[in-house]
Amino acid sequence: MKRVLWLIAFVVGGFFIVRAMMEPFVIDFSDPSSYENDWGGPSLFGVLLVHMGPGILAAAALIFALVKSNNRAAAKNTPDA
């Protein structure tokens, strides 16, 4: 069950990360009408925060989990003195 939850979290996090990477290419920064009806609109800052924020948080959580896992594996493989 724990593996299934990790897989779901990884897939959802991956979606948010890819969405955050694609958002700057989807909207037209010079035309406010291209993003004013999006979530977080009508301001550009709000749109970017709503659409890219979860991806940035997901990437940070993924990096934190990988570093924590790597530290745990390194501590497990060190010989006891």
C-alpha positions as a Markdown table, in Angstrom:
| # | Residue | x | y | z |
|---|---|---|---|---|
| 1 | Met | 0.0 | 0.0 | 0.0 |
| 2 | Lys | 2.9 | 2.4 | 0.8 |
| 3 | Arg | 4.4 | 1.8 | -2.6 |
| 4 | Val | 1.1 | 2.6 | -4.3 |
| 5 | Leu | 0.9 | 5.8 | -2.4 |
| 6 | Trp | 4.5 | 6.7 | -3.3 |
| 7 | Leu | 3.7 | 5.9 | -7.0 |
| 8 | Ile | 0.6 | 8.1 | -7.0 |
| 9 | Ala | 2.5 | 10.9 | -5.2 |
| 10 | Phe | 5.3 | 10.6 | -7.8 |
| 11 | Val | 2.9 | 10.8 | -10.8 |
| 12 | Val | 1.0 | 13.7 | -9.4 |
| 13 | Gly | 4.2 | 15.5 | -8.5 |
| 14 | Gly | 5.6 | 14.9 | -11.9 |
| 15 | Phe | 2.4 | 16.3 | -13.5 |
| 16 | Phe | 2.8 | 19.5 | -11.4 |
| 17 | Ile | 6.5 | 19.8 | -12.3 |
| 18 | Val | 5.9 | 19.4 | -16.0 |
| 19 | Arg | 3.0 | 21.8 | -15.8 |
| 20 | Ala | 5.2 | 24.4 | -14.1 |
| 21 | Met | 7.8 | 24.0 | -16.7 |
| 22 | Met | 5.4 | 24.4 | -19.6 |
| 23 | Glu | 3.4 | 27.4 | -18.2 |
| 24 | Pro | 5.8 | 30.2 | -19.4 |
| 25 | Phe | 5.5 | 28.8 | -22.9 |
| 26 | Val | 1.7 | 28.6 | -22.9 |
| 27 | Ile | 0.8 | 32.1 | -21.9 |
| 28 | Asp | 1.6 | 35.3 | -23.8 |
| 29 | Phe | 3.3 | 37.7 | -21.3 |
| 30 | Ser | 2.6 | 40.7 | -23.5 |
| 31 | Asp | -1.2 | 40.0 | -23.9 |
| 32 | Pro | -3.1 | 40.1 | -20.6 |
| 33 | Ser | -6.2 | 38.7 | -22.2 |
| 34 | Ser | -4.4 | 35.4 | -22.7 |
| 35 | Tyr | -4.3 | 34.8 | -19.0 |
| 36 | Glu | -6.8 | 37.1 | -17.3 |
| 37 | Asn | -9.5 | 34.4 | -17.1 |
| 38 | Asp | -7.1 | 31.7 | -15.8 |
| 39 | Trp | -7.0 | 30.7 | -12.1 |
| 40 | Gly | -5.1 | 33.4 | -10.2 |
| 41 | Gly | -5.9 | 36.0 | -12.8 |
| 42 | Pro | -6.2 | 38.7 | -13.9 |
| 43 | Ser | -2.7 | 39.5 | -12.6 |
| 44 | Leu | 0.3 | 37.8 | -14.2 |
| 45 | Phe | 1.9 | 37.2 | -10.8 |
| 46 | Gly | -1.3 | 35.4 | -9.5 |
| 47 | Val | -1.5 | 33.2 | -12.6 |
| 48 | Leu | 2.2 | 32.2 | -12.4 |
| 49 | Leu | 1.8 | 31.6 | -8.6 |
| 50 | Val | -1.2 | 29.3 | -9.0 |
| 51 | His | 0.1 | 27.4 | -12.1 |
| 52 | Met | 3.8 | 27.1 | -11.2 |
| 53 | Gly | 3.7 | 27.1 | -7.4 |
| 54 | Pro | 2.6 | 23.5 | -6.9 |
| 55 | Gly | 5.3 | 22.4 | -9.4 |
| 56 | Ile | 8.0 | 24.3 | -7.5 |
| 57 | Leu | 6.8 | 22.8 | -4.2 |
| 58 | Ala | 6.7 | 19.3 | -5.7 |
| 59 | Ala | 10.2 | 19.6 | -7.1 |
| 60 | Ala | 11.5 | 20.8 | -3.7 |
| 61 | Ala | 9.7 | 17.9 | -1.9 |
| 62 | Leu | 11.2 | 15.4 | -4.5 |
| 63 | Ile | 14.7 | 16.8 | -4.0 |
| 64 | Phe | 14.3 | 16.7 | -0.2 |
| 65 | Ala | 13.1 | 13.1 | -0.3 |
| 66 | Leu | 16.0 | 12.1 | -2.6 |
| 67 | Val | 18.6 | 13.8 | -0.4 |
| 68 | Lys | 17.1 | 12.2 | 2.7 |
| 69 | Ser | 17.0 | 8.8 | 1.1 |
| 70 | Asn | 20.6 | 9.2 | -0.1 |
| 71 | Asn | 21.7 | 10.3 | 3.4 |
| 72 | Arg | 19.9 | 7.3 | 4.9 |
| 73 | Ala | 21.6 | 4.9 | 2.5 |
| 74 | Ala | 25.0 | 6.4 | 3.0 |
| 75 | Ala | 24.6 | 6.1 | 6.8 |
| 76 | Lys | 23.5 | 2.5 | 6.4 |
| 77 | Asn | 26.5 | 1.6 | 4.3 |
| 78 | Thr | 29.2 | 3.2 | 6.5 |
| 79 | Pro | 31.2 | 0.7 | 8.7 |
| 80 | Asp | 30.8 | 1.1 | 12.4 |
| 81 | Ala | 33.9 | 2.4 | 14.2 |
